[in-house]
């Protein structure tokens, strides 16, 4: 919402399906919003050619990377070309890296914020470190961009407790490395097993993925999983998904086995 406030009334392009609060913040501040909708048949991939002609028509572009809810990552060359082009069109590129630290290989644009005045990188600490209640995150941008954003911050926007916990979390590199390895190992077991059962799973690189059983609404499957004590995320309010998918998390081994067994029972029941 801070970015929304700074550029209020401008034109925004959102690469979707994605985190719904980009659109909420844009609409709250009177933006004209366009969508670029990625497709399952294309592997949810984003290519430079999809964006090239649109950059001169908008003032901001929102890209979630890794994407939420698909978990898909994009080619590094995409961002290299985008950064070159936004310097020419004067478009602000907003990259949300809330889940970047779950990727085995770094795909961050953090370093580029030191030189580019048309790039903002968003980070969340609540995902990797499981501190959602603290609502702790941060923004990376060129010092000139930060100077414009800083006066818009509310007083005491980060409390002392959250700040101290965040500082300690950032020192725990060993935890992050072990978590990445564990999630990757479990993901590489779970997703192929679900695909063998006939489910579609997005090619995720992080700790969640999209699952589809058919081309119909996933509501009945969502209810079935609730009865099994498993909470999944519906996708009715993700533009481009139409409620056909569920977003599921990669968790501990025993929880992943429980999910797999429940989805086996669903197939048997159908």
C-alpha positions as CSV (number, residue, x, y, z in Angstrom):
1,X,0.0,0.0,0.0
2,X,3.0,2.3,0.5
3,X,3.9,2.0,-3.2
4,X,0.3,2.4,-4.1
5,X,0.2,5.7,-2.2
6,X,3.4,7.0,-3.8
7,X,2.2,6.4,-7.4
8,X,-1.6,6.9,-6.8
9,X,-3.7,7.6,-9.9
10,X,-1.1,6.0,-12.2
11,X,-1.4,3.1,-14.7
12,X,-0.4,-0.4,-13.5
13,X,0.1,-3.8,-15.1
14,X,-0.2,-6.9,-12.9
15,X,1.2,-10.2,-14.1
16,X,-1.5,-12.7,-12.9
17,X,-2.6,-15.1,-11.4
18,X,-0.9,-13.6,-8.4
19,X,-1.2,-12.2,-4.8
20,X,-4.5,-10.3,-4.8
21,X,-3.3,-7.3,-2.7
22,X,-1.4,-5.7,-5.6
23,X,-4.8,-5.1,-7.2
24,X,-6.4,-4.1,-3.9
25,X,-3.8,-1.5,-3.3
26,X,-3.9,-0.1,-6.8
27,X,-7.7,0.2,-6.8
28,X,-7.6,1.8,-3.4
29,X,-5.4,4.6,-4.8
30,X,-7.3,5.1,-8.1
31,X,-5.0,3.3,-10.5
32,X,-6.0,2.2,-14.0
33,X,-5.2,-1.5,-13.8
34,X,-4.4,-4.0,-16.6
35,X,-3.8,-7.7,-16.3
36,X,-1.4,-10.0,-18.1
37,X,-2.7,-13.5,-17.5
38,X,-0.4,-16.4,-17.6
39,X,-1.6,-19.9,-18.7
40,X,-1.3,-23.4,-17.5
41,X,-0.6,-24.7,-21.0
42,X,2.5,-22.4,-21.1
43,X,3.7,-23.7,-17.8
44,X,2.7,-20.4,-16.2
45,X,5.8,-18.9,-17.7
46,X,6.4,-15.2,-18.4
47,X,8.4,-14.1,-21.4
48,X,9.8,-10.7,-22.3
49,X,7.8,-10.5,-25.5
50,X,4.5,-10.7,-23.5
51,X,5.5,-7.5,-21.7
52,X,7.6,-5.5,-24.3
53,X,4.7,-3.7,-26.0
54,X,2.9,-2.9,-22.7
55,X,5.8,-1.2,-20.8
56,X,5.3,2.2,-22.5
57,X,1.6,2.1,-21.7
58,X,1.9,1.8,-17.9
59,X,3.7,3.4,-15.0
60,X,4.2,0.4,-12.8
61,X,4.5,-3.4,-13.4
62,X,3.9,-5.8,-10.5
63,X,5.6,-9.3,-10.8
64,X,5.6,-11.8,-8.0
65,X,8.8,-13.9,-8.3
66,X,8.7,-16.8,-7.4
67,X,5.1,-16.5,-8.4
68,X,2.3,-16.9,-5.8
69,X,0.3,-19.1,-6.2
70,X,2.1,-21.3,-8.9
71,X,5.5,-21.4,-7.3
72,X,7.0,-20.9,-10.8
73,X,10.3,-19.0,-11.4
74,X,11.2,-17.1,-14.6
75,X,14.4,-17.1,-16.7
76,X,17.0,-14.6,-15.5
77,X,17.2,-13.2,-19.1
78,X,13.7,-11.9,-18.7
79,X,14.6,-9.6,-15.9
80,X,17.8,-8.5,-17.6
81,X,15.8,-7.3,-20.7
82,X,13.1,-5.8,-18.5
83,X,15.5,-3.7,-16.5
84,X,17.0,-2.4,-19.8
85,X,13.6,-1.5,-21.1
86,X,12.1,0.2,-18.0
87,X,15.1,2.6,-18.0
88,X,13.9,3.7,-21.4
89,X,10.1,3.8,-20.7
90,X,10.6,5.1,-17.2
91,X,8.3,2.4,-15.9
92,X,8.7,1.3,-12.2
93,X,9.3,-2.5,-12.0
94,X,8.0,-3.9,-8.6
95,X,9.3,-7.4,-7.9
96,X,7.8,-9.2,-4.9
97,X,10.3,-11.7,-3.6
98,X,8.3,-12.9,-0.6
99,X,9.2,-16.5,-1.2
100,X,12.6,-16.1,-2.9
101,X,14.5,-17.7,0.0
102,X,12.8,-21.0,-0.6
103,X,14.5,-21.3,-4.0
104,X,17.6,-23.6,-4.1
105,X,19.3,-21.1,-6.5
106,X,19.1,-17.4,-6.0
107,X,16.9,-15.5,-8.5
108,X,16.9,-12.2,-6.6
109,X,17.2,-8.7,-8.1
110,X,18.3,-7.2,-4.8
111,X,21.7,-6.1,-6.1
112,X,20.2,-4.3,-9.1
113,X,18.4,-1.9,-6.8
114,X,21.7,-0.2,-6.0
115,X,21.9,1.2,-9.5
116,X,18.4,1.2,-11.0
117,X,15.9,3.9,-10.1
118,X,13.1,2.0,-11.8
119,X,13.2,-1.1,-9.6
120,X,11.6,-1.9,-6.2
121,X,12.1,-5.3,-4.6
122,X,9.7,-6.4,-1.8
123,X,10.7,-9.0,0.8
124,X,8.8,-10.9,3.5
125,X,10.3,-12.4,6.6
126,X,7.1,-14.1,7.7
127,X,7.3,-17.1,5.2
128,X,10.8,-18.6,5.8
129,X,10.9,-17.9,9.5
130,X,7.2,-18.6,10.3
131,X,6.6,-15.3,12.1
132,X,3.4,-14.3,10.3
133,X,2.0,-12.6,13.4
134,X,4.8,-10.0,13.5
135,X,3.9,-8.8,10.0
136,X,7.6,-8.1,9.2
137,X,9.0,-7.4,5.8
138,X,11.1,-4.8,4.0
139,X,11.7,-3.0,0.7
140,X,14.8,-2.6,-1.3
141,X,15.2,0.3,-3.8
142,X,17.6,2.9,-5.0
143,X,18.3,5.6,-2.4
144,X,16.4,8.2,-4.5
145,X,13.2,6.0,-4.5
146,X,13.6,5.3,-0.7
147,X,13.8,9.0,-0.1
148,X,10.4,9.5,-1.7
149,X,8.8,6.5,0.1
150,X,10.1,7.3,3.6
151,X,8.0,10.3,4.4
152,X,4.9,8.2,3.7
153,X,5.7,5.6,6.4
154,X,3.5,5.7,9.5
155,X,5.2,6.4,12.8
156,X,6.4,3.2,14.6
157,X,5.7,1.1,11.5
158,X,7.9,-1.7,13.0
159,X,7.8,-2.4,16.7
160,X,10.9,-3.1,18.8
161,X,10.1,-6.8,19.4
162,X,9.6,-7.5,15.7
163,X,12.8,-5.6,14.8
164,X,14.9,-7.6,17.3
165,X,13.4,-11.0,16.1
166,X,13.9,-10.0,12.5
167,X,17.6,-9.1,13.1
168,X,18.2,-12.5,14.8
169,X,16.4,-14.4,12.0
170,X,18.6,-12.8,9.3
171,X,21.7,-14.1,11.1
172,X,20.5,-17.7,10.9
173,X,21.8,-18.8,7.5
174,X,22.1,-22.4,8.6
175,X,18.3,-22.6,9.2
176,X,17.6,-21.1,5.8
177,X,19.9,-23.6,4.0
178,X,18.5,-26.6,5.8
179,X,14.9,-25.5,5.2
180,X,15.6,-25.0,1.4
181,X,17.1,-28.5,1.2
182,X,14.3,-30.1,3.2
183,X,11.5,-28.5,1.2
184,X,13.2,-29.4,-2.1
185,X,13.5,-33.0,-1.0
186,X,9.9,-33.3,0.0
187,X,8.6,-31.4,-3.0
188,X,10.5,-33.8,-5.3
189,X,8.8,-36.7,-3.6
190,X,5.3,-35.4,-3.3
191,X,4.6,-33.8,-6.7
192,X,5.6,-36.8,-8.8
193,X,3.5,-39.0,-6.6
194,X,0.5,-36.7,-7.1
195,X,1.1,-36.6,-10.8
196,X,1.1,-40.4,-10.9
197,X,-2.3,-40.4,-9.4
198,X,-3.5,-38.2,-12.2
199,X,-3.4,-34.8,-10.7
200,X,-2.0,-31.7,-12.4
201,X,0.7,-30.0,-10.3
202,X,2.4,-26.7,-11.2
203,X,6.2,-26.8,-11.6
204,X,6.9,-25.1,-8.3
205,X,10.3,-24.2,-7.0
206,X,9.2,-23.2,-3.5
207,X,7.0,-24.5,-0.6
208,X,3.6,-24.5,-2.3
209,X,2.1,-25.5,-5.6
210,X,-1.2,-25.5,-7.5
211,X,-3.1,-28.8,-7.8
212,X,-6.0,-29.5,-10.2
213,X,-8.0,-32.7,-10.5
214,X,-10.3,-31.7,-13.4
215,X,-11.5,-28.7,-15.3
216,X,-14.4,-28.1,-13.0
217,X,-14.5,-26.2,-9.7
218,X,-12.2,-27.6,-6.9
219,X,-14.8,-26.8,-4.2
220,X,-15.8,-30.5,-3.6
221,X,-12.2,-31.5,-3.2
222,X,-11.6,-28.6,-0.9
223,X,-14.5,-29.8,1.3
224,X,-13.2,-33.3,1.2
225,X,-9.8,-32.2,2.4
226,X,-11.4,-30.2,5.2
227,X,-13.2,-33.3,6.4
228,X,-9.7,-35.0,6.4
229,X,-8.4,-32.2,8.6
230,X,-6.4,-30.6,5.8
231,X,-6.8,-26.9,4.9
232,X,-6.1,-25.9,1.4
233,X,-6.4,-22.5,-0.3
234,X,-9.2,-22.0,-2.8
235,X,-8.4,-20.0,-6.0
236,X,-11.7,-18.3,-6.8
237,X,-10.2,-14.8,-6.2
238,X,-7.0,-15.4,-8.2
239,X,-7.6,-13.8,-11.6
240,X,-7.1,-16.5,-14.3
241,X,-7.6,-19.5,-12.1
242,X,-11.4,-19.5,-11.8
243,X,-11.5,-21.8,-8.8
244,X,-10.3,-24.8,-10.7
245,X,-7.2,-25.2,-8.6
246,X,-6.2,-25.6,-5.0
247,X,-3.0,-24.2,-3.6
248,X,-1.3,-26.6,-1.3
249,X,1.8,-26.4,0.9
250,X,4.9,-28.6,1.1
251,X,5.3,-29.3,4.8
252,X,6.9,-31.9,7.0
253,X,7.3,-35.5,5.7
254,X,4.5,-36.9,7.9
255,X,2.1,-34.1,6.8
256,X,3.0,-34.6,3.2
257,X,2.3,-38.3,3.5
258,X,-1.1,-37.5,5.1
259,X,-2.0,-35.2,2.2
260,X,-0.9,-37.9,-0.4
261,X,-3.0,-40.5,1.3
262,X,-6.1,-38.2,1.5
263,X,-5.7,-37.4,-2.2
264,X,-5.5,-41.1,-3.0
265,X,-8.7,-41.7,-1.2
266,X,-10.4,-38.9,-3.2
267,X,-9.4,-40.6,-6.4
268,X,-10.7,-43.9,-5.2
269,X,-14.0,-42.2,-4.2
270,X,-14.4,-40.6,-7.6
